[in-house]
Amino acid sequence: MAVRISGVNLLDGKRLVIALTRVFGIGQSLSKEILKRLNIDENVKTSELTSSEETKLRDYIADKLTVEGELRREITMNIKHHKDLNTYIGSRHAKGLPVRGQRTKTNSRTVRGNVRRTAGSGRKSSSEKT
């Protein structure tokens, strides 16, 4: 039976510390911190969790953390706020460019969706019809 936390099914075959990272807003360091705070072993597999540990984990994440849809909504609202204020950050988000000062002459493909805008010399081969 798959463990379900914040609307996400955790994978059964994975260690709990890794499986928790499937929840948006929980990375490895936060996952380790949560498990240490709840006295649950990191190396236990999700399928081996007891029902009490499962409910303890689910309740802790629901009460103490902002994850999944609520976190996504918060991030979107923060971006919208910057756009409404016409800040530099908001304008960069609106244009789909890097926000945190990275260079754009090269190396900004990931934020632009791997767009390759470079062209060749512009010269066509002689065999090609003009």
C-alpha positions as CSV (number, residue, x, y, z in Angstrom):
1,M,0.0,0.0,0.0
2,A,1.5,3.4,-1.0
3,V,1.9,6.1,1.5
4,R,0.0,9.3,0.5
5,I,1.2,12.6,1.9
6,S,-0.2,16.0,0.8
7,G,-1.8,14.4,-2.3
8,V,1.4,12.7,-3.4
9,N,1.9,8.9,-3.5
10,L,5.4,8.0,-2.1
11,L,7.2,5.2,-3.9
12,D,7.3,2.0,-1.9
13,G,10.7,0.7,-2.8
14,K,12.6,3.9,-1.9
15,R,14.1,4.9,1.5
16,L,11.9,7.3,3.3
17,V,14.4,10.1,3.2
18,I,14.4,9.9,-0.6
19,A,10.7,9.2,-1.0
20,L,9.7,12.4,0.9
21,T,11.5,14.5,-1.7
22,R,8.6,13.7,-4.2
23,V,6.5,16.2,-2.2
24,F,7.0,19.7,-3.7
25,G,8.7,21.8,-1.1
26,I,10.6,19.0,0.7
27,G,14.2,18.5,-0.3
28,Q,16.7,16.1,1.2
29,S,17.9,18.3,4.0
30,L,14.4,19.1,5.1
31,S,13.4,15.4,4.8
32,K,16.3,14.4,7.1
33,E,15.3,17.1,9.6
34,I,11.7,16.0,9.6
35,L,12.6,12.4,10.2
36,K,15.1,13.3,13.0
37,R,12.5,15.4,14.7
38,L,9.9,12.6,14.5
39,N,12.4,9.9,15.6
40,I,11.9,7.8,12.4
41,D,14.8,6.0,10.8
42,E,15.9,7.5,7.5
43,N,16.8,4.2,6.0
44,V,13.4,2.5,6.5
45,K,11.6,1.9,3.3
46,T,8.2,3.5,2.8
47,S,6.5,0.1,2.6
48,E,7.9,-0.8,6.0
49,L,6.4,2.3,7.8
50,T,4.0,1.5,10.6
51,S,0.6,3.2,10.6
52,S,1.4,5.3,13.6
53,E,4.6,6.6,12.0
54,E,2.7,7.3,8.8
55,T,0.0,9.3,10.6
56,K,2.7,11.2,12.7
57,L,4.5,12.1,9.5
58,R,1.4,13.1,7.6
59,D,0.2,15.3,10.5
60,Y,3.6,17.0,11.0
61,I,3.8,17.9,7.3
62,A,0.2,19.1,7.2
63,D,0.6,21.3,10.3
64,K,4.1,22.7,10.2
65,L,5.1,22.9,6.5
66,T,3.8,24.7,3.4
67,V,4.0,22.2,0.6
68,E,2.5,21.2,-2.8
69,G,-0.5,23.3,-4.0
70,E,-0.3,25.9,-1.2
71,L,3.4,26.5,-1.8
72,R,2.9,26.7,-5.6
73,R,0.1,29.2,-5.1
74,E,2.3,31.3,-2.7
75,I,5.2,31.4,-5.2
76,T,2.9,32.4,-8.1
77,M,1.4,35.2,-5.9
78,N,4.9,36.4,-5.1
79,I,5.8,36.6,-8.8
80,K,2.5,38.3,-9.6
81,H,3.2,40.8,-6.9
82,H,6.6,41.7,-8.4
83,K,5.0,42.0,-11.8
84,D,2.3,44.3,-10.5
85,L,4.9,46.6,-8.8
86,N,6.9,46.7,-12.1
87,T,10.1,45.7,-10.2
88,Y,13.1,44.5,-12.1
89,I,12.5,41.0,-10.8
90,G,8.9,41.2,-12.1
91,S,10.0,42.4,-15.6
92,R,12.5,39.6,-15.8
93,H,9.8,37.0,-14.9
94,A,7.5,38.6,-17.5
95,K,10.1,38.4,-20.2
96,G,11.1,34.9,-19.3
97,L,14.7,35.8,-18.6
98,P,17.0,34.9,-15.7
99,V,16.0,36.8,-12.6
100,R,19.0,36.5,-10.2
101,G,21.7,38.4,-12.2
102,Q,23.0,35.5,-14.4
103,R,24.5,36.4,-17.7
104,T,22.3,36.2,-20.8
105,K,24.8,36.3,-23.6
106,T,25.3,32.6,-23.1
107,N,24.1,30.1,-20.6
108,S,20.5,31.3,-20.2
109,R,19.0,28.4,-22.2
110,T,17.4,26.6,-19.3
111,V,15.2,29.5,-18.2
112,R,14.3,30.2,-21.9
113,G,13.4,26.6,-22.5
114,N,16.6,25.6,-24.4
115,V,15.9,28.1,-27.2
116,R,18.8,28.1,-29.7
117,R,18.7,31.4,-31.5
118,T,22.1,31.4,-33.0
119,A,22.3,31.3,-36.8
120,G,25.0,30.1,-39.2
121,S,26.9,32.6,-41.4
122,G,23.7,33.1,-43.4
123,R,25.2,31.9,-46.6
124,K,23.5,29.2,-48.5
125,S,25.3,26.5,-50.3
126,S,25.5,26.8,-54.1
127,S,23.5,23.7,-54.7
128,E,20.5,25.1,-52.7
129,K,17.9,27.0,-54.6
130,T,17.7,30.7,-53.8
